[in-house]
């Protein structure tokens, strides 16, 4: 009898952990501290936490659609602040804790890390903006930006544009459609952000191509 696939076996506890964390994040939607939890999760997700803040932002907005844009603003500001913390980890601590991230933080691997570093050699701003707006793991980009000594100003500007665009897109849908939007966002948020992100990047590249260089 062939031995079980060790990778599949090892992934089962991790999937269970992710599900428990997901449920824990959602539980804050019914708490008076929901806004504080949203800020904390948005901050932590930018460097190590595996559940995106959109999950709680949507749940909070279902209950109070009129506050959708407040939730988006909190998510964006806290996420960019967390991105700065991720940059600091990469810049000053990475050589001490890199193995912990590779072994225990979902989404991290040496292959992905090296791929991100190669993207920074071409266009760091565009790479960070894309990760900030789309479902690409943003945390890998914030930490690798510090490791690669990407200017902090580049990280902050690209993150502010990308994260604000993502969270305010969710807010606009929730404000307009209320609870009816939850099913759509749960199912299609990743596809929508990828599609819109691709259009925005295409527009930026077109503008850069059309403008004369001196």
C-alpha positions as CSV (number, residue, x, y, z in Angstrom):
1,X,0.0,0.0,0.0
2,X,1.6,3.4,-1.0
3,X,2.4,5.9,1.7
4,X,0.0,8.8,2.0
5,X,1.0,12.1,0.4
6,X,2.9,13.8,3.2
7,X,2.3,17.2,1.7
8,X,-1.5,16.6,1.6
9,X,-1.4,15.3,5.2
10,X,0.6,18.3,6.4
11,X,-1.8,20.7,4.6
12,X,-4.9,19.5,6.5
13,X,-4.0,21.0,9.9
14,X,-3.1,24.3,8.1
15,X,-6.4,24.4,6.3
16,X,-8.2,23.8,9.6
17,X,-6.3,26.6,11.2
18,X,-7.2,29.0,8.4
19,X,-10.8,28.1,8.8
20,X,-10.7,28.7,12.5
21,X,-9.0,32.1,12.0
22,X,-11.6,33.0,9.3
23,X,-14.5,32.2,11.8
24,X,-12.6,34.2,14.5
25,X,-12.3,37.2,12.2
26,X,-16.1,37.0,11.4
27,X,-17.0,36.8,15.1
28,X,-15.8,40.4,15.5
29,X,-18.6,41.7,13.3
30,X,-21.1,41.3,16.3
31,X,-18.7,42.9,18.8
32,X,-18.7,46.5,20.0
33,X,-15.0,46.4,19.2
34,X,-15.6,45.5,15.6
35,X,-14.0,48.7,14.2
36,X,-10.9,48.2,16.4
37,X,-10.6,44.6,15.4
38,X,-10.8,45.7,11.7
39,X,-7.9,48.1,12.2
40,X,-5.8,45.4,14.0
41,X,-6.5,42.8,11.4
42,X,-5.8,45.2,8.5
43,X,-2.5,46.1,10.1
44,X,-1.5,42.5,10.9
45,X,-2.5,41.1,7.4
46,X,0.1,43.4,5.8
47,X,3.0,41.4,7.3
48,X,1.9,38.0,8.7
49,X,-1.9,37.4,9.3
50,X,-3.4,35.1,6.6
51,X,-7.0,36.4,6.6
52,X,-7.7,39.5,4.5
53,X,-9.5,42.4,6.2
54,X,-12.2,42.4,3.5
55,X,-13.9,39.5,5.3
56,X,-14.6,41.6,8.4
57,X,-15.1,44.8,6.4
58,X,-17.9,43.2,4.4
59,X,-19.5,41.7,7.5
60,X,-19.5,45.0,9.3
61,X,-20.9,46.8,6.3
62,X,-23.8,44.3,6.0
63,X,-25.0,45.4,9.5
64,X,-24.4,49.1,8.9
65,X,-24.1,50.0,5.2
66,X,-24.1,53.7,6.0
67,X,-20.6,53.2,7.6
68,X,-19.2,51.3,4.7
69,X,-16.8,54.1,3.7
70,X,-15.6,54.6,7.3
71,X,-14.7,50.9,7.4
72,X,-12.9,51.2,4.1
73,X,-10.9,54.2,5.4
74,X,-9.9,52.3,8.6
75,X,-8.9,49.3,6.6
76,X,-6.8,51.3,4.2
77,X,-5.0,53.4,6.8
78,X,-4.2,50.5,9.1
79,X,-3.2,48.3,6.1
80,X,-0.7,50.9,4.9
81,X,0.7,51.3,8.4
82,X,1.0,47.5,8.6
83,X,2.8,47.6,5.2
84,X,5.4,50.0,6.8
85,X,5.8,47.6,9.6
86,X,6.3,44.8,7.1
87,X,9.0,46.9,5.3
88,X,10.7,47.5,8.6
89,X,10.7,43.7,9.3
90,X,12.3,43.1,6.0
91,X,14.8,45.9,6.3
92,X,16.1,45.2,9.8
93,X,15.0,41.7,11.0
94,X,14.7,39.4,8.0
95,X,18.0,37.7,8.5
96,X,16.9,36.7,12.0
97,X,13.3,35.5,11.3
98,X,13.2,34.4,7.6
99,X,12.9,30.7,8.5
100,X,9.9,31.3,10.7
101,X,8.0,33.1,7.9
102,X,8.9,30.4,5.4
103,X,7.8,27.6,7.8
104,X,4.8,29.0,9.5
105,X,3.2,31.9,7.7
106,X,0.8,30.8,4.9
107,X,1.7,32.2,1.5
108,X,5.4,32.5,2.1
109,X,7.9,30.4,0.3
110,X,11.5,31.0,-0.9
111,X,10.4,30.6,-4.5
112,X,7.7,33.3,-4.2
113,X,10.0,35.6,-2.3
114,X,12.7,35.3,-5.0
115,X,10.0,36.0,-7.7
116,X,8.9,39.1,-5.9
117,X,12.5,40.3,-5.6
118,X,12.9,39.9,-9.4
119,X,9.8,42.0,-10.0
120,X,11.3,44.9,-8.0
121,X,14.2,45.0,-10.4
122,X,11.8,46.0,-13.1
123,X,9.2,48.2,-11.5
124,X,8.8,48.2,-7.7
125,X,5.9,50.7,-7.7
126,X,3.8,48.8,-10.1
127,X,4.5,45.5,-8.3
128,X,3.5,46.8,-4.9
129,X,0.4,48.6,-6.3
130,X,-0.7,45.3,-8.0
131,X,-0.3,43.3,-4.8
132,X,-2.0,46.0,-2.7
133,X,-5.1,46.0,-5.0
134,X,-5.5,42.4,-6.0
135,X,-5.6,39.1,-4.0
136,X,-1.9,38.6,-4.5
137,X,-0.4,38.2,-1.0
138,X,0.5,41.8,-0.1
139,X,2.5,40.7,2.9
140,X,5.2,39.1,0.7
141,X,5.7,42.4,-1.1
142,X,5.9,44.6,2.0
143,X,8.5,42.5,3.6
144,X,10.5,41.9,0.5
145,X,10.5,45.6,-0.2
146,X,12.4,46.1,3.0
147,X,14.8,43.3,2.2
148,X,15.4,44.8,-1.3
149,X,15.7,48.3,0.2
150,X,12.9,49.6,-2.0
151,X,12.4,53.3,-0.9
152,X,9.8,53.6,1.8
153,X,8.1,56.4,-0.1
154,X,7.5,54.1,-3.0
155,X,6.0,51.5,-0.7
156,X,3.7,54.0,1.0
157,X,2.4,55.7,-2.2
158,X,1.8,52.4,-4.1
159,X,0.2,50.8,-1.0
160,X,-2.0,53.8,-0.3
161,X,-3.3,53.8,-3.9
162,X,-3.8,50.1,-4.1
163,X,-5.2,49.4,-0.7
164,X,-7.6,52.4,-0.9
165,X,-8.8,51.4,-4.3
166,X,-9.5,47.8,-3.1
167,X,-11.3,48.7,0.2
168,X,-13.3,51.6,-1.2
169,X,-14.4,49.4,-4.1
170,X,-15.8,47.0,-1.5
171,X,-17.4,50.0,0.3
172,X,-19.0,51.4,-2.8
173,X,-20.7,48.0,-3.5
174,X,-21.8,47.5,0.0
175,X,-23.2,51.1,0.3
176,X,-25.1,50.8,-2.9
177,X,-26.5,47.3,-2.5
178,X,-26.3,46.5,1.2
179,X,-26.7,42.9,2.3
180,X,-27.5,41.8,-1.3
181,X,-23.9,42.6,-2.2
182,X,-22.4,40.1,0.3
183,X,-23.1,37.0,-1.7
184,X,-21.6,38.7,-4.8
185,X,-18.5,39.9,-3.0
186,X,-18.0,36.5,-1.2
187,X,-18.0,34.8,-4.6
188,X,-16.5,37.3,-7.0
189,X,-14.3,39.8,-5.1
190,X,-11.0,38.2,-6.1
191,X,-12.1,38.0,-9.8
192,X,-13.3,41.6,-9.7
193,X,-10.2,43.0,-8.2
194,X,-8.0,41.1,-10.6
195,X,-10.0,42.3,-13.6
196,X,-10.1,45.9,-12.4
197,X,-6.5,45.9,-11.4
198,X,-5.5,44.6,-14.8
199,X,-7.4,47.4,-16.4
200,X,-5.8,50.0,-14.2
201,X,-2.3,48.7,-14.8
202,X,-3.0,48.6,-18.6
203,X,-4.1,52.3,-18.3
204,X,-1.0,53.3,-16.4
205,X,1.2,51.5,-19.0
206,X,-0.7,53.1,-21.9
207,X,-0.2,56.6,-20.3
208,X,3.5,55.9,-19.8
209,X,3.8,54.8,-23.4
210,X,1.9,57.7,-24.9
211,X,3.6,60.4,-22.9
212,X,6.8,61.6,-24.5
213,X,10.1,61.0,-22.7
214,X,12.8,63.6,-22.3
